[in-house]
Amino acid sequence: MRVIIVGGSALGINLARTLIRTGSEVILIERNPNRAKELSETLDCSVINAEGTRPDILEKAEIEKADAIVACTGHDQDNIIIGLIAKQFSVPEIIITTEDVQFMTVAKRLGFHHVVNSPQTTSNSIFHTLRGIDTIELSTMMRGDVRFISVIAGKKFEGTELPEITLPKYSVFIGLYRNDDFLLYTQNPVIKESDEIMIATRVEFVDKIYEIFKDDEKEEIP
């Protein structure tokens, strides 16, 4: 597997090391010259000292041959721009990290399916631990070809009751998030634009579900 990682953050470095150990080809892009020099001396992978939001730099990293790209710079806007460029090169897997929950929503509205918001995940876990609640992470429940995904509702679903939407077989709604509230599917919630809808499905139907909820507006690089 060929993976481009943009951003020499702690996350980017740990991911690079893990991928290298498993035999993947890793290209790491880091704009800080001192940081890039240090990483080139400690990591067994290609390190490019440049701005990862520039299309010509991503082309230098041969983005057209990448199986995946991970945008984990310290700037949410940059990560989204990197993801949009990767879309133009039809990179199969695009993973974006965000620090701000608002940018996580923006990224999902733009059609990115793999958006990681570490602060939210970590704070929620700590909060539940402090309350004495033993939560189960979805990642531990994904066995075989089962997947739990979320999609952002666009304008075309405004006013539609969740049960009215037809999903592919072996797929079911769990419920939806509206700001900090969670509404179960059994409550027959009426969808509002920007609701985050949770769905359980099998891996073969994931793309079909994303197509159903695809935003009709054309995606453009800012």
Contacts in CASP RR format, 6 or more apart in sequence:
PFRMAT RR
TARGET T0000
AUTHOR 0000-0000-0000
METHOD contacts of the structure
MODEL  1
MRVIIVGGSALGINLARTLIRTGSEVILIERNPNRAKELSETLDCSVINA
EGTRPDILEKAEIEKADAIVACTGHDQDNIIIGLIAKQFSVPEIIITTED
VQFMTVAKRLGFHHVVNSPQTTSNSIFHTLRGIDTIELSTMMRGDVRFIS
VIAGKKFEGTELPEITLPKYSVFIGLYRNDDFLLYTQNPVIKESDEIMIA
TRVEFVDKIYEIFKDDEKEEIP
1 19 0 8 1.000
1 24 0 8 1.000
1 25 0 8 1.000
1 67 0 8 1.000
1 68 0 8 1.000
2 24 0 8 1.000
2 25 0 8 1.000
2 27 0 8 1.000
2 65 0 8 1.000
2 66 0 8 1.000
2 67 0 8 1.000
2 68 0 8 1.000
3 19 0 8 1.000
3 24 0 8 1.000
3 25 0 8 1.000
3 26 0 8 1.000
3 27 0 8 1.000
3 66 0 8 1.000
3 67 0 8 1.000
3 68 0 8 1.000
3 69 0 8 1.000
3 70 0 8 1.000
4 26 0 8 1.000
4 27 0 8 1.000
4 28 0 8 1.000
4 29 0 8 1.000
4 58 0 8 1.000
4 61 0 8 1.000
4 63 0 8 1.000
4 66 0 8 1.000
4 68 0 8 1.000
4 69 0 8 1.000
4 70 0 8 1.000
5 12 0 8 1.000
5 15 0 8 1.000
5 16 0 8 1.000
5 26 0 8 1.000
5 27 0 8 1.000
5 28 0 8 1.000
5 29 0 8 1.000
5 69 0 8 1.000
5 70 0 8 1.000
5 72 0 8 1.000
6 28 0 8 1.000
6 29 0 8 1.000
6 52 0 8 1.000
6 69 0 8 1.000
6 70 0 8 1.000
6 71 0 8 1.000
6 72 0 8 1.000
6 73 0 8 1.000
6 79 0 8 1.000
6 82 0 8 1.000
7 28 0 8 1.000
7 29 0 8 1.000
7 30 0 8 1.000
7 31 0 8 1.000
7 52 0 8 1.000
7 71 0 8 1.000
7 72 0 8 1.000
7 73 0 8 1.000
7 74 0 8 1.000
8 28 0 8 1.000
8 30 0 8 1.000
8 35 0 8 1.000
8 39 0 8 1.000
8 72 0 8 1.000
8 73 0 8 1.000
9 72 0 8 1.000
9 73 0 8 1.000
9 74 0 8 1.000
11 72 0 8 1.000
11 97 0 8 1.000
11 118 0 8 1.000
12 28 0 8 1.000
12 70 0 8 1.000
12 72 0 8 1.000
13 39 0 8 1.000
13 43 0 8 1.000
15 70 0 8 1.000
15 72 0 8 1.000
16 26 0 8 1.000
16 28 0 8 1.000
16 43 0 8 1.000
16 45 0 8 1.000
17 43 0 8 1.000
19 26 0 8 1.000
20 26 0 8 1.000
20 43 0 8 1.000
20 44 0 8 1.000
20 45 0 8 1.000
25 45 0 8 1.000
26 43 0 8 1.000
26 45 0 8 1.000
26 46 0 8 1.000
27 45 0 8 1.000
27 46 0 8 1.000
27 47 0 8 1.000
27 48 0 8 1.000
27 61 0 8 1.000
27 62 0 8 1.000
27 66 0 8 1.000
28 39 0 8 1.000
28 43 0 8 1.000
28 45 0 8 1.000
28 46 0 8 1.000
28 47 0 8 1.000
28 48 0 8 1.000
29 47 0 8 1.000
29 48 0 8 1.000
29 50 0 8 1.000
29 52 0 8 1.000
29 57 0 8 1.000
29 58 0 8 1.000
29 61 0 8 1.000
30 36 0 8 1.000
30 39 0 8 1.000
30 47 0 8 1.000
30 48 0 8 1.000
30 49 0 8 1.000
31 49 0 8 1.000
31 50 0 8 1.000
31 51 0 8 1.000
31 52 0 8 1.000
31 73 0 8 1.000
32 49 0 8 1.000
33 49 0 8 1.000
36 47 0 8 1.000
36 48 0 8 1.000
36 49 0 8 1.000
37 49 0 8 1.000
39 47 0 8 1.000
40 47 0 8 1.000
46 61 0 8 1.000
48 57 0 8 1.000
48 60 0 8 1.000
48 61 0 8 1.000
50 57 0 8 1.000
50 60 0 8 1.000
51 57 0 8 1.000
52 58 0 8 1.000
52 73 0 8 1.000
52 78 0 8 1.000
52 82 0 8 1.000
53 78 0 8 1.000
53 81 0 8 1.000
53 82 0 8 1.000
53 85 0 8 1.000
55 85 0 8 1.000
58 82 0 8 1.000
58 85 0 8 1.000
58 86 0 8 1.000
58 89 0 8 1.000
63 69 0 8 1.000
63 85 0 8 1.000
63 86 0 8 1.000
63 89 0 8 1.000
63 91 0 8 1.000
64 89 0 8 1.000
66 86 0 8 1.000
66 89 0 8 1.000
66 91 0 8 1.000
67 91 0 8 1.000
67 92 0 8 1.000
67 93 0 8 1.000
68 91 0 8 1.000
68 92 0 8 1.000
68 93 0 8 1.000
68 94 0 8 1.000
68 95 0 8 1.000
69 82 0 8 1.000
69 83 0 8 1.000
69 86 0 8 1.000
69 91 0 8 1.000
69 93 0 8 1.000
69 94 0 8 1.000
69 95 0 8 1.000
70 95 0 8 1.000
70 97 0 8 1.000
71 78 0 8 1.000
71 79 0 8 1.000
71 80 0 8 1.000
71 82 0 8 1.000
71 83 0 8 1.000
71 86 0 8 1.000
71 94 0 8 1.000
71 95 0 8 1.000
71 96 0 8 1.000
71 97 0 8 1.000
72 79 0 8 1.000
72 97 0 8 1.000
73 79 0 8 1.000
73 82 0 8 1.000
74 99 0 8 1.000
76 98 0 8 1.000
76 99 0 8 1.000
76 100 0 8 1.000
76 103 0 8 1.000
77 103 0 8 1.000
79 96 0 8 1.000
79 97 0 8 1.000
79 98 0 8 1.000
79 103 0 8 1.000
79 107 0 8 1.000
80 96 0 8 1.000
80 103 0 8 1.000
80 106 0 8 1.000
80 107 0 8 1.000
80 110 0 8 1.000
80 112 0 8 1.000
81 221 0 8 1.000
81 222 0 8 1.000
82 96 0 8 1.000
83 94 0 8 1.000
83 96 0 8 1.000
83 112 0 8 1.000
84 110 0 8 1.000
84 219 0 8 1.000
84 221 0 8 1.000
84 222 0 8 1.000
85 221 0 8 1.000
86 94 0 8 1.000
87 94 0 8 1.000
87 219 0 8 1.000
88 221 0 8 1.000
93 114 0 8 1.000
94 112 0 8 1.000
94 113 0 8 1.000
94 114 0 8 1.000
95 114 0 8 1.000
95 115 0 8 1.000
95 116 0 8 1.000
96 107 0 8 1.000
96 112 0 8 1.000
96 114 0 8 1.000
96 115 0 8 1.000
96 116 0 8 1.000
97 115 0 8 1.000
97 116 0 8 1.000
97 117 0 8 1.000
97 118 0 8 1.000
98 104 0 8 1.000
98 107 0 8 1.000
98 115 0 8 1.000
98 116 0 8 1.000
98 117 0 8 1.000
99 117 0 8 1.000
99 118 0 8 1.000
99 119 0 8 1.000
100 117 0 8 1.000
101 117 0 8 1.000
101 120 0 8 1.000
104 115 0 8 1.000
104 117 0 8 1.000
104 120 0 8 1.000
105 152 0 8 1.000
105 194 0 8 1.000
105 196 0 8 1.000
107 115 0 8 1.000
108 115 0 8 1.000
108 150 0 8 1.000
108 151 0 8 1.000
108 152 0 8 1.000
108 196 0 8 1.000
109 152 0 8 1.000
109 154 0 8 1.000
109 194 0 8 1.000
109 215 0 8 1.000
110 215 0 8 1.000
110 219 0 8 1.000
111 152 0 8 1.000
111 210 0 8 1.000
111 214 0 8 1.000
111 215 0 8 1.000
111 219 0 8 1.000
113 149 0 8 1.000
113 206 0 8 1.000
113 210 0 8 1.000
125 135 0 8 1.000
128 134 0 8 1.000
128 135 0 8 1.000
138 148 0 8 1.000
141 148 0 8 1.000
142 148 0 8 1.000
145 202 0 8 1.000
145 203 0 8 1.000
145 204 0 8 1.000
146 200 0 8 1.000
146 201 0 8 1.000
146 202 0 8 1.000
146 203 0 8 1.000
147 200 0 8 1.000
147 201 0 8 1.000
147 202 0 8 1.000
147 203 0 8 1.000
147 206 0 8 1.000
148 174 0 8 1.000
148 198 0 8 1.000
148 199 0 8 1.000
148 200 0 8 1.000
149 198 0 8 1.000
149 199 0 8 1.000
149 201 0 8 1.000
149 206 0 8 1.000
149 209 0 8 1.000
149 210 0 8 1.000
150 177 0 8 1.000
150 196 0 8 1.000
150 197 0 8 1.000
150 198 0 8 1.000
150 199 0 8 1.000
151 196 0 8 1.000
151 197 0 8 1.000
151 199 0 8 1.000
151 209 0 8 1.000
151 210 0 8 1.000
151 213 0 8 1.000
152 194 0 8 1.000
152 195 0 8 1.000
152 196 0 8 1.000
152 197 0 8 1.000
152 213 0 8 1.000
153 176 0 8 1.000
153 191 0 8 1.000
153 192 0 8 1.000
153 193 0 8 1.000
153 194 0 8 1.000
153 195 0 8 1.000
153 196 0 8 1.000
153 197 0 8 1.000
153 213 0 8 1.000
154 193 0 8 1.000
154 194 0 8 1.000
154 213 0 8 1.000
154 215 0 8 1.000
155 193 0 8 1.000
156 216 0 8 1.000
157 165 0 8 1.000
157 191 0 8 1.000
157 193 0 8 1.000
157 213 0 8 1.000
158 191 0 8 1.000
158 192 0 8 1.000
158 193 0 8 1.000
159 190 0 8 1.000
159 191 0 8 1.000
159 192 0 8 1.000
160 190 0 8 1.000
160 191 0 8 1.000
161 188 0 8 1.000
161 189 0 8 1.000
161 190 0 8 1.000
161 191 0 8 1.000
162 173 0 8 1.000
162 175 0 8 1.000
162 176 0 8 1.000
162 185 0 8 1.000
162 188 0 8 1.000
162 189 0 8 1.000
162 190 0 8 1.000
162 191 0 8 1.000
162 197 0 8 1.000
163 173 0 8 1.000
163 185 0 8 1.000
163 188 0 8 1.000
165 173 0 8 1.000
165 212 0 8 1.000
167 173 0 8 1.000
167 199 0 8 1.000
167 201 0 8 1.000
167 205 0 8 1.000
167 209 0 8 1.000
167 212 0 8 1.000
168 201 0 8 1.000
168 205 0 8 1.000
168 208 0 8 1.000
168 209 0 8 1.000
169 205 0 8 1.000
170 201 0 8 1.000
170 202 0 8 1.000
170 205 0 8 1.000
171 199 0 8 1.000
171 200 0 8 1.000
171 201 0 8 1.000
171 202 0 8 1.000
171 205 0 8 1.000
171 209 0 8 1.000
172 185 0 8 1.000
172 199 0 8 1.000
172 200 0 8 1.000
172 201 0 8 1.000
173 185 0 8 1.000
173 197 0 8 1.000
173 198 0 8 1.000
173 199 0 8 1.000
174 184 0 8 1.000
174 185 0 8 1.000
174 198 0 8 1.000
174 199 0 8 1.000
174 200 0 8 1.000
175 182 0 8 1.000
175 183 0 8 1.000
175 184 0 8 1.000
175 185 0 8 1.000
175 189 0 8 1.000
175 197 0 8 1.000
175 198 0 8 1.000
176 182 0 8 1.000
176 183 0 8 1.000
176 189 0 8 1.000
176 191 0 8 1.000
176 195 0 8 1.000
176 196 0 8 1.000
176 197 0 8 1.000
176 198 0 8 1.000
177 183 0 8 1.000
177 195 0 8 1.000
177 196 0 8 1.000
177 198 0 8 1.000
178 189 0 8 1.000
178 192 0 8 1.000
178 195 0 8 1.000
178 196 0 8 1.000
183 189 0 8 1.000
189 195 0 8 1.000
191 197 0 8 1.000
197 213 0 8 1.000
199 209 0 8 1.000
201 209 0 8 1.000
END
